[in-house]
Structure formats: structure tokens, C-alpha cells
């Protein structure tokens, strides 16, 4: 049975998140409906990560398995046609082996977070960035963020709704930089917990505004207490950025061979 890897972008504003839910329209649902309209097959679209309501994607990866083979570009064009008018686009489609799994074959995932740091309110970037009017010290934010690198118990930055089995995660990369009137945070890891990136951004904003000293991020991490965390940043500034895949092989059930 042919399997296809899909690379996607979407505006998460109108969706309840990636995963199908009963309380509204999801990205997964509109993709599955588009595939059904294209080839008549009922499929499950497996994503590399589950984004929350309002979170966007630049390079989300998913896969589908069909009964009948089609050229990859035909799959891309047909799904995109049936996605209209939803704010989801299939950027690329590749034929992959039947042991490829968008979630379980992924070796790392990265997110970026956009803050527009200016006095004037947002017009064009409304729902696509966090508007912070007070000046931010991006250098101090970057310095503070380095204490989060490596393997730690991230209980402080874990949502109370998080269903992860363990709060221990490893951040392979985290950086903060200013780009004109914008401040961007970039982070990469094998996996993240629910709201982890947004909780980190909200705490780093406190440092950027001078309300927290640089060392308070390390103290908050060590506390392993949700009460030590700053406010959670809004979903609108968060983007699922990229996924990397290695040579690990997985079966159709997602279990290692």
C-alpha cells in the first residue's frame, strides 16, 4: 500500500488544533476530508506533532496510506484543490517506505515564536504574532534561555492538562534574537510537552521587560513548580517550524522494528 509524506503549512487561527475534536474544526479533519474527496478513501492523517488551537505551522509533516498509487505531485495538487477555502496548504508530497511514520520516525522537532515588539497595535500580523508594547531586551532573554538547554525536569513549564508520561525533556537548542521590531525564539528537541514552549516564552518575556533577573529562569526551572512559571504566551505567536528524520525504522504500528 503506497504511503505518502506530506509537508504542510497552515494558519491555526480558525482551528481547534491539529487533532480531530468534537467541539470544532481541526486541521486533521480538513485534510482527511480533502483526501476523501480526491480519491474516495477514508484515511487517517498522522502528524508529527499536535498543535493547539491558534498555533500555526510552517513545516508540519504528516503521512497517509492509500490503497491505490498516484504520482506524488498529483496527490499534492488534488489535496490542495479540495482544501479550498481552508487556510491549509500541502507544500510537498513524497513517496516513502511503508515503515515511515510522521510521528514515530521523527528525530527532532523545532518551533519558533514571534513577538512583535512595538507600541502600535498589530494590523497585518493580528493572530500571527504576540504584540508586546514594552521594550524587550532580547540579549537578556537569550542569556536566560541558555539555562534551559539539556536534559531537565520541566515541570515548571508544563501545562496542568499535559498528558506526557514524564516532565523530563531535553532541549537541544534554544535561542532568542531581535529582528528589527520583532523578537524571535527558536527551540529544538525530540519532543515537547503541552504548552511547554509558550510557558518558556512567557517567562522569558518577564526577563526581557526587566521584571525578572536573568537568573530567575534557572531558579524557576529548578523549582519544578508550576507556580514558579511566568504567564503562558498566547498561541498566536507559535509556529511548528520543522521536523527532521533519521535512519530509524518503524513498523506500521509505530513500534520500532
Beta strands, then each sheet from edge to edge (+ up, - down):
strand 1: 3-10
strand 2: 46-47
strand 3: 56-65
strand 4: 88-96
strand 5: 106-116
strand 6: 130-131
strand 7: 150-153
strand 8: 168-179
strand 9: 182-189
strand 10: 238-245
sheet 1: 2+ 3- 1+ 4-
sheet 2: 2+ 3- 10- 5+ 6+
sheet 3: 2+ 3- 10- 5+ 9- 8+ 7-
end
